[in-house]
Amino acid sequence: MELERIVIDPEIMGGKPVIKGTRITVELILRLLAEGLTVEEILEDYPHLTDEDIRAALLYASKVLEIEEVYPLR
């Protein structure tokens, strides 16, 4: 399962979700994609990452947002 690639350890990056075996946060991957980098460019800049790692970061973010509760302002 792709989510097994994401780990949370208080000893690594202050407990932020990271790609297993790295100090690369899910947040960084999402930011790079939001800034317009392609998956290929990210993999070029971070050669120890894989396409599966990028997909795992996206899946993790979607799962976090899936359970987020939104309270509309009126």
Short mmCIF file of the C-alpha atoms (twelve columns), coordinates in Angstrom:
data_MODEL
# 
_entry.id   MODEL 
# 
loop_
_atom_site.group_PDB 
_atom_site.id 
_atom_site.type_symbol 
_atom_site.label_atom_id 
_atom_site.label_alt_id 
_atom_site.label_comp_id 
_atom_site.label_asym_id 
_atom_site.label_seq_id 
_atom_site.Cartn_x 
_atom_site.Cartn_y 
_atom_site.Cartn_z 
_atom_site.pdbx_PDB_model_num 
ATOM 1  C CA . MET A 1  0.000   0.000  0.000   1 
ATOM 2  C CA . GLU A 2  1.339   3.419  -0.923  1 
ATOM 3  C CA . LEU A 3  0.589   4.940  2.473   1 
ATOM 4  C CA . GLU A 4  3.228   2.680  4.020   1 
ATOM 5  C CA . ARG A 5  5.750   4.996  2.336   1 
ATOM 6  C CA . ILE A 6  4.694   7.815  4.691   1 
ATOM 7  C CA . VAL A 7  5.961   7.806  8.270   1 
ATOM 8  C CA . ILE A 8  5.449   10.077 11.235  1 
ATOM 9  C CA . ASP A 9  8.203   10.026 13.832  1 
ATOM 10 C CA . PRO A 10 8.618   12.762 16.451  1 
ATOM 11 C CA . GLU A 11 12.394  12.372 16.043  1 
ATOM 12 C CA . ILE A 12 12.280  13.207 12.314  1 
ATOM 13 C CA . MET A 13 11.338  16.698 11.109  1 
ATOM 14 C CA . GLY A 14 9.413   17.374 14.327  1 
ATOM 15 C CA . GLY A 15 6.894   14.650 13.602  1 
ATOM 16 C CA . LYS A 16 5.788   15.937 10.210  1 
ATOM 17 C CA . PRO A 17 4.813   13.205 7.737   1 
ATOM 18 C CA . VAL A 18 7.845   12.277 5.625   1 
ATOM 19 C CA . ILE A 19 8.729   9.790  2.941   1 
ATOM 20 C CA . LYS A 20 10.075  6.693  4.691   1 
ATOM 21 C CA . GLY A 21 13.862  6.665  4.921   1 
ATOM 22 C CA . THR A 22 14.155  10.378 4.116   1 
ATOM 23 C CA . ARG A 23 13.688  13.776 5.696   1 
ATOM 24 C CA . ILE A 24 11.521  14.890 2.773   1 
ATOM 25 C CA . THR A 25 8.125   15.997 4.025   1 
ATOM 26 C CA . VAL A 26 4.779   15.484 2.362   1 
ATOM 27 C CA . GLU A 27 4.406   19.244 2.711   1 
ATOM 28 C CA . LEU A 28 7.525   19.880 0.594   1 
ATOM 29 C CA . ILE A 29 6.334   17.570 -2.159  1 
ATOM 30 C CA . LEU A 30 2.916   19.248 -2.257  1 
ATOM 31 C CA . ARG A 31 4.508   22.701 -2.283  1 
ATOM 32 C CA . LEU A 32 6.802   21.786 -5.170  1 
ATOM 33 C CA . LEU A 33 3.870   20.462 -7.177  1 
ATOM 34 C CA . ALA A 34 1.828   23.581 -6.348  1 
ATOM 35 C CA . GLU A 35 4.722   25.758 -7.537  1 
ATOM 36 C CA . GLY A 36 4.446   24.046 -10.909 1 
ATOM 37 C CA . LEU A 37 7.269   21.514 -10.799 1 
ATOM 38 C CA . THR A 38 6.505   18.297 -12.620 1 
ATOM 39 C CA . VAL A 39 6.954   14.898 -11.045 1 
ATOM 40 C CA . GLU A 40 9.911   14.388 -13.363 1 
ATOM 41 C CA . GLU A 41 11.539  17.619 -12.148 1 
ATOM 42 C CA . ILE A 42 11.053  16.653 -8.507  1 
ATOM 43 C CA . LEU A 43 12.546  13.221 -9.137  1 
ATOM 44 C CA . GLU A 44 15.477  14.875 -10.894 1 
ATOM 45 C CA . ASP A 45 16.063  17.220 -7.930  1 
ATOM 46 C CA . TYR A 46 15.545  14.432 -5.361  1 
ATOM 47 C CA . PRO A 47 16.898  11.293 -7.061  1 
ATOM 48 C CA . HIS A 48 16.293  9.079  -4.011  1 
ATOM 49 C CA . LEU A 49 12.525  9.654  -4.376  1 
ATOM 50 C CA . THR A 50 10.342  7.533  -6.616  1 
ATOM 51 C CA . ASP A 51 7.155   8.143  -8.528  1 
ATOM 52 C CA . GLU A 52 5.430   5.965  -5.916  1 
ATOM 53 C CA . ASP A 53 6.684   8.303  -3.164  1 
ATOM 54 C CA . ILE A 54 5.090   11.288 -4.907  1 
ATOM 55 C CA . ARG A 55 1.803   9.410  -5.316  1 
ATOM 56 C CA . ALA A 56 1.935   8.370  -1.656  1 
ATOM 57 C CA . ALA A 57 2.326   12.010 -0.605  1 
ATOM 58 C CA . LEU A 58 -0.699  12.979 -2.682  1 
ATOM 59 C CA . LEU A 59 -2.738  10.087 -1.326  1 
ATOM 60 C CA . TYR A 60 -1.755  10.953 2.253   1 
ATOM 61 C CA . ALA A 61 -2.818  14.576 1.751   1 
ATOM 62 C CA . SER A 62 -6.151  13.494 0.277   1 
ATOM 63 C CA . LYS A 63 -6.793  11.163 3.221   1 
ATOM 64 C CA . VAL A 64 -6.055  13.961 5.711   1 
ATOM 65 C CA . LEU A 65 -8.446  16.314 3.913   1 
ATOM 66 C CA . GLU A 66 -11.043 13.571 3.650   1 
ATOM 67 C CA . ILE A 67 -11.490 13.527 7.432   1 
ATOM 68 C CA . GLU A 68 -11.212 17.289 7.915   1 
ATOM 69 C CA . GLU A 69 -14.352 18.822 9.375   1 
ATOM 70 C CA . VAL A 70 -15.466 22.094 7.833   1 
ATOM 71 C CA . TYR A 71 -17.740 24.485 9.656   1 
ATOM 72 C CA . PRO A 72 -19.278 27.017 7.270   1 
ATOM 73 C CA . LEU A 73 -19.298 30.622 8.436   1 
ATOM 74 C CA . ARG A 74 -22.675 32.327 8.313   1 
# 
